[in-house]
Amino acid sequence: MKRILTAAALVAMALVAAPAMAATTTAAKPAATAAAKPAPKMAAATTPAKPTVLTFKLIDANHDGKISYDELKKYFPKLTKADFAKYAGKDGTIDHAGLAKFFKDQKAAMAPAAATTKK
């Protein structure tokens, strides 16, 4: 009886191991009809964009050393000609000092709004 159980166990192990051994000893034929699956698309990284630091050189698009109304309007769309005139010189353009004053006033105007939204 013991020999029968041992023989049965060996046959069972051989049946389980035979397909695995056959797969490792013979070369598998590539499937010619099966189309290769494309690689899955990865989701695009969603990182917040870095804020652009506005400088005189960046705003002065034509690099003439002066900032015109149109050049500043590109970065501040709500800017009016009357507001621009507060910072412009006699020639109707803004120089480095005028831009510094404009930025200072913009920052001061935004400070109270930022303080009320934090509460």
Backbone as numpy.savetxt, mean C-alpha at the origin, in Angstrom:
# Nx Ny Nz CAx CAy CAz Cx Cy Cz
-3.07 -71.44 14.91 -3.89 -70.27 14.91 -3.01 -69.02 14.91
-1.95 -69.11 15.66 -1.05 -67.98 15.75 -0.40 -67.73 14.39
-0.08 -68.80 13.66 0.54 -68.65 12.36 -0.43 -68.02 11.35
-1.66 -68.30 11.46 -2.67 -67.76 10.54 -2.82 -66.25 10.78
-2.87 -65.87 12.03 -2.99 -64.44 12.36 -1.76 -63.68 11.90
-0.59 -64.27 12.07 0.64 -63.62 11.64 0.67 -63.50 10.13
0.25 -64.50 9.43 0.22 -64.48 7.97 -0.79 -63.45 7.48
-1.92 -63.39 8.14 -2.95 -62.42 7.75 -2.44 -61.00 7.97
-1.73 -60.78 9.04 -1.17 -59.45 9.32 -0.14 -59.08 8.27
0.70 -60.01 7.87 1.71 -59.74 6.85 1.07 -59.43 5.50
0.01 -60.14 5.16 -0.69 -59.89 3.90 -1.32 -58.51 3.93
-1.92 -58.16 5.05 -2.55 -56.84 5.18 -1.51 -55.73 5.05
-0.36 -55.89 5.66 0.70 -54.88 5.57 1.23 -54.79 4.15
1.32 -55.93 3.47 1.81 -55.93 2.10 0.84 -55.20 1.18
-0.45 -55.36 1.42 -1.44 -54.70 0.57 -1.40 -53.18 0.77
-1.15 -52.77 2.00 -1.09 -51.34 2.29 0.20 -50.74 1.73
1.31 -51.43 1.87 2.61 -50.91 1.47 2.86 -51.05 -0.02
2.21 -51.97 -0.70 2.48 -52.22 -2.11 2.21 -50.99 -2.98
1.07 -50.31 -2.87 0.86 -49.14 -3.72 1.87 -48.03 -3.43
2.22 -47.85 -2.18 3.19 -46.83 -1.84 4.55 -47.15 -2.43
4.95 -48.42 -2.36 6.22 -48.82 -2.93 6.19 -48.72 -4.45
5.07 -49.04 -5.08 4.97 -48.97 -6.52 5.08 -47.52 -6.99
4.53 -46.60 -6.24 4.58 -45.19 -6.61 5.99 -44.64 -6.51
6.78 -45.16 -5.60 8.14 -44.66 -5.46 9.11 -45.32 -6.41
8.79 -46.49 -6.91 9.73 -47.20 -7.77 9.49 -46.96 -9.24
8.29 -46.56 -9.65 8.02 -46.31 -11.06 7.76 -44.83 -11.26
8.14 -44.35 -12.41 7.93 -42.93 -12.72 6.48 -42.72 -13.12
5.86 -41.77 -12.55 4.48 -41.46 -12.88 4.45 -40.65 -14.17
3.51 -40.97 -15.05 3.39 -40.25 -16.30 2.66 -38.93 -16.04
3.16 -37.82 -16.60 2.47 -36.55 -16.40 1.15 -36.54 -17.16
0.17 -35.91 -16.58 -1.14 -35.84 -17.21 -1.10 -34.74 -18.26
-1.19 -35.13 -19.53 -1.10 -34.18 -20.63 -2.38 -33.38 -20.78
-3.49 -33.95 -20.38 -4.76 -33.28 -20.59 -5.12 -32.34 -19.45
-4.50 -32.53 -18.31 -4.84 -31.68 -17.16 -4.15 -30.33 -17.31
-4.92 -29.27 -17.21 -4.37 -27.91 -17.31 -3.80 -27.50 -15.96
-2.69 -26.80 -15.99 -2.07 -26.33 -14.75 -2.92 -25.21 -14.16
-3.12 -25.27 -12.87 -3.91 -24.25 -12.21 -3.05 -23.01 -12.01
-3.60 -21.82 -12.24 -2.82 -20.61 -12.00 -2.62 -20.41 -10.51
-1.54 -19.75 -10.18 -1.25 -19.48 -8.77 -2.34 -18.58 -8.20
-2.72 -18.81 -6.96 -3.75 -17.95 -6.37 -3.23 -16.52 -6.23
-4.11 -15.58 -6.47 -3.73 -14.17 -6.38 -3.66 -13.76 -4.92
-2.62 -13.05 -4.60 -2.45 -12.54 -3.24 -3.16 -11.20 -3.13
-3.71 -10.94 -2.00 -4.38 -9.67 -1.78 -3.33 -8.58 -1.70
-3.66 -7.44 -2.26 -2.74 -6.31 -2.22 -2.60 -5.80 -0.79
-1.39 -5.42 -0.45 -1.14 -4.89 0.89 -1.83 -3.54 1.02
-2.53 -3.37 2.09 -3.23 -2.12 2.32 -2.56 -1.37 3.45
-1.52 -0.67 3.09 -0.83 0.15 4.08 -1.20 1.59 3.84
-1.36 2.34 4.88 -1.73 3.73 4.68 -0.60 4.50 3.99
-0.97 5.39 3.11 0.02 6.18 2.39 0.68 7.18 3.32
1.95 7.41 3.10 2.66 8.39 3.90 2.23 9.78 3.47
2.03 10.69 4.42 1.63 12.04 4.05 2.78 12.76 3.33
2.43 13.57 2.36 3.42 14.34 1.63 3.76 15.59 2.42
5.03 15.83 2.62 5.48 17.04 3.30 5.59 18.14 2.26
4.80 19.18 2.44 4.81 20.27 1.48 5.99 21.20 1.76
6.77 21.43 0.74 7.90 22.35 0.84 7.77 23.40 -0.25
8.51 24.47 -0.08 8.49 25.53 -1.09 8.88 24.98 -2.45
9.92 24.16 -2.47 10.42 23.61 -3.72 9.38 22.72 -4.40
8.60 21.97 -3.61 7.57 21.10 -4.17 6.41 21.91 -4.75
6.00 22.94 -4.04 4.86 23.74 -4.48 5.24 24.59 -5.70
6.46 25.11 -5.74 6.92 25.95 -6.85 7.18 25.08 -8.07
6.14 24.80 -8.84 6.20 23.86 -9.96 7.14 24.32 -11.07
7.17 25.61 -11.37 8.03 26.08 -12.47 9.42 26.52 -11.99
9.69 26.38 -10.71 11.00 26.64 -10.11 11.53 28.05 -10.40
10.64 29.03 -10.31 11.07 30.41 -10.52 11.36 31.14 -9.21
11.24 30.43 -8.09 11.50 31.05 -6.79 10.32 31.80 -6.21
9.18 31.69 -6.86 7.96 32.36 -6.41 6.81 31.37 -6.53
5.82 31.51 -5.65 4.64 30.65 -5.71 3.45 31.48 -6.16
2.85 31.07 -7.26 1.68 31.77 -7.78 0.41 31.19 -7.15
-0.69 31.88 -7.42 -1.98 31.42 -6.90 -2.30 30.02 -7.42
-2.08 29.78 -8.71 -2.40 28.47 -9.30 -1.54 27.36 -8.71
-0.28 27.64 -8.41 0.60 26.63 -7.83 0.15 26.23 -6.42
-0.25 27.21 -5.63 -0.70 26.92 -4.26 -2.11 26.31 -4.26
-2.92 26.71 -5.21 -4.29 26.19 -5.32 -4.29 24.69 -5.59
-3.24 24.19 -6.23 -3.12 22.76 -6.51 -3.11 21.95 -5.22
-2.49 22.46 -4.18 -2.38 21.74 -2.90 -3.44 22.17 -1.89
-4.02 23.33 -2.09 -5.08 23.83 -1.20 -6.27 24.26 -2.06
-7.11 23.31 -2.45 -8.20 23.60 -3.39 -9.23 24.62 -2.88
-9.36 24.78 -1.59 -10.35 25.72 -1.05 -9.79 27.15 -0.92
-8.55 27.35 -1.34 -7.90 28.66 -1.23 -8.57 29.67 -2.15
-8.89 30.83 -1.60 -9.48 31.89 -2.40 -8.39 32.90 -2.76
-8.68 33.73 -3.76 -7.71 34.76 -4.16 -7.52 35.78 -3.05
-8.55 36.03 -2.29 -8.44 36.99 -1.19 -7.51 36.45 -0.10
-7.63 35.16 0.21 -6.74 34.55 1.19 -5.30 34.52 0.68
-5.12 34.25 -0.61 -3.78 34.23 -1.20 -3.14 35.62 -1.11
-3.94 36.65 -1.32 -3.43 38.03 -1.31 -2.88 38.42 0.06
-3.37 37.80 1.15 -2.88 38.11 2.49 -1.40 37.77 2.64
-0.94 36.77 1.92 0.43 36.26 2.06 1.33 36.66 0.89
0.74 37.20 -0.17 1.50 37.56 -1.36 2.17 38.92 -1.19
3.27 39.09 -1.91 3.98 40.36 -1.91 3.39 41.29 -2.95
4.12 42.38 -3.23 3.65 43.39 -4.18 3.54 42.83 -5.60
4.35 41.81 -5.91 4.32 41.24 -7.26 3.21 40.20 -7.43
2.45 39.91 -6.38 1.32 38.98 -6.48 1.72 37.52 -6.32
2.93 37.28 -5.81 3.38 35.91 -5.58 3.84 35.77 -4.12
3.98 34.54 -3.69 4.41 34.26 -2.32 5.86 33.83 -2.33
6.64 34.41 -1.40 8.04 34.00 -1.25 8.15 33.05 -0.06
9.37 32.72 0.35 9.59 31.78 1.45 8.93 32.26 2.75
9.10 33.53 3.08 8.53 34.07 4.32 6.99 34.04 4.28
6.42 34.37 3.12 4.97 34.35 2.98 4.41 32.94 3.11
5.13 31.96 2.56 4.67 30.58 2.67 4.76 30.09 4.11
5.83 30.50 4.82 5.97 30.10 6.22 4.81 30.67 7.05
4.45 31.91 6.79 3.31 32.52 7.50 2.00 31.82 7.14
1.84 31.46 5.87 0.65 30.74 5.43 0.52 29.41 6.16
1.62 28.65 6.21 1.60 27.36 6.90 1.32 27.52 8.39
1.89 28.54 9.00 1.67 28.80 10.43 0.19 29.09 10.70
-0.41 29.90 9.84 -1.83 30.23 10.01 -2.71 29.01 9.73
-2.33 28.18 8.77 -3.10 26.96 8.49 -3.06 26.01 9.68
-1.88 25.88 10.28 -1.74 25.00 11.44 -2.55 25.52 12.62
-2.55 26.83 12.83 -3.32 27.42 13.92 -4.82 27.24 13.69
-5.25 27.32 12.45 -6.67 27.15 12.13 -7.11 25.71 12.33
-6.20 24.76 12.13 -6.55 23.35 12.28 -6.48 22.89 13.74
-5.75 23.57 14.58 -5.57 23.16 15.98 -6.89 23.10 16.75
-7.74 24.12 16.70 -9.01 24.00 17.45 -9.91 22.87 16.94
-9.90 22.62 15.65 -10.72 21.54 15.11 -10.21 20.19 15.59
-8.92 20.03 15.67 -8.34 18.77 16.15 -8.61 18.57 17.63
-8.62 19.65 18.40 -8.85 19.55 19.83 -10.30 19.13 20.15
-11.24 19.56 19.34 -12.63 19.21 19.59 -12.95 17.78 19.17
-12.22 17.25 18.21 -12.51 15.89 17.77 -11.89 14.84 18.69
-10.92 15.19 19.51 -10.26 14.24 20.41 -11.13 13.91 21.62
-12.05 14.79 21.97 -12.86 14.57 23.19 -13.84 13.53 22.99
